[in-house]
């Protein structure tokens, strides 16, 4: 009977560990999604800045 009790405890521990791992995975996926959103925002900001700089720059000199 000790073996069955030990196995039951092991199964319970594995279930708890699985639930914890699933929660960690869920948080990691959310963090990854958030980082992707932030990266997209940075890329958009860089694009906007490049457009503004190109609009503010004088035309290149003409070589004769």
C-alpha positions in Angstrom: 0.0 0.0 0.0 3.0 2.3 0.6 3.9 2.0 -3.1 0.4 3.1 -4.2 0.4 6.0 -1.7 3.8 7.0 -3.1 2.7 6.8 -6.6 -0.4 8.8 -5.9 1.8 11.5 -4.3 4.1 11.5 -7.3 1.1 11.8 -9.7 -0.2 14.7 -7.6 3.2 16.4 -7.7 3.4 15.9 -11.4 -0.1 17.4 -11.9 0.9 20.4 -9.8 4.1 20.8 -11.7 2.3 20.6 -15.0 -0.2 23.3 -14.0 2.7 25.5 -12.9 4.5 25.0 -16.2 1.3 25.7 -18.2 0.9 29.0 -16.2 4.6 29.9 -16.9 4.1 29.1 -20.6 1.0 31.3 -20.7 2.9 34.2 -19.1 5.9 33.7 -21.5 3.6 33.8 -24.5 1.9 37.0 -23.3 5.4 38.6 -22.7 6.4 37.5 -26.2 3.3 39.0 -27.7 3.9 42.2 -25.7 7.5 42.4 -27.0 6.3 41.8 -30.5 3.9 44.7 -30.1 6.6 46.9 -28.7 9.0 46.0 -31.6 6.3 46.9 -34.1 5.8 50.2 -32.5 9.6 50.9 -32.5 9.8 50.0 -36.2 6.8 52.3 -37.0 8.5 55.1 -35.0 11.8 54.7 -36.9 9.9 54.7 -40.2 8.0 57.9 -39.2 11.3 59.6 -38.1 13.0 58.6 -41.4 10.1 60.1 -43.3 10.3 63.3 -41.3 14.1 63.6 -41.8 13.8 63.0 -45.5 11.2 65.7 -45.7 13.3 68.1 -43.7 16.5 67.6 -45.7 17.4 70.0 -48.5 17.7 68.4 -51.9 21.2 67.1 -52.8 23.5 69.5 -54.7 23.5 69.2 -58.4 27.0 68.5 -59.9 27.6 70.3 -63.2 
